[in-house]
Amino acid sequence: MNEFSKDYENLKNQIDGDKGKLIGFLFVGLLLGRIYEKLQNTKKKIFKKFK
């Protein structure tokens, strides 16, 4: 567990400023992509039932 703490601190120190924002944007983009994918699949299922 001690090694994990050191690795986490090292990673946290490396990701400062703009890089931290970039990672946040990547996570938000990932979430938006998943939501978009779910909406597309739901839309296909709904229209498939009406055909």
C-alpha positions in Angstrom: 0.0 0.0 0.0 2.9 2.3 0.7 4.2 2.0 -2.9 0.7 3.0 -4.2 0.8 6.1 -2.1 4.2 7.1 -3.5 3.1 6.4 -7.1 0.0 8.4 -6.6 1.9 11.3 -5.1 4.4 11.2 -8.0 1.6 11.1 -10.6 -0.2 14.0 -8.8 3.0 16.1 -8.8 3.5 15.4 -12.5 0.0 16.4 -13.5 -0.2 20.1 -12.7 -1.8 23.0 -14.5 -2.7 22.5 -18.1 -2.1 18.7 -18.1 -4.6 18.3 -15.3 -7.2 20.3 -17.3 -6.5 18.1 -20.3 -7.2 14.9 -18.4 -10.4 16.4 -17.1 -11.5 17.2 -20.6 -10.7 13.7 -21.7 -12.9 12.2 -19.0 -15.7 14.6 -19.9 -15.3 13.7 -23.5 -15.4 10.0 -22.7 -18.6 10.4 -20.7 -20.3 12.5 -23.4 -19.3 9.9 -26.0 -20.9 7.1 -23.9 -24.1 9.1 -23.4 -24.3 9.7 -27.2 -23.7 6.0 -27.9 -26.5 5.0 -25.5 -28.9 7.5 -27.1 -28.1 6.2 -30.6 -28.6 2.6 -29.5 -31.9 3.5 -27.8 -33.1 5.4 -30.9 -32.3 2.4 -33.1 -34.2 0.1 -30.8 -37.3 2.3 -30.7 -37.5 2.7 -34.5 -36.8 -1.0 -35.0 -40.0 -1.8 -33.0 -42.1 0.4 -35.2 -41.0 -1.2 -38.5 
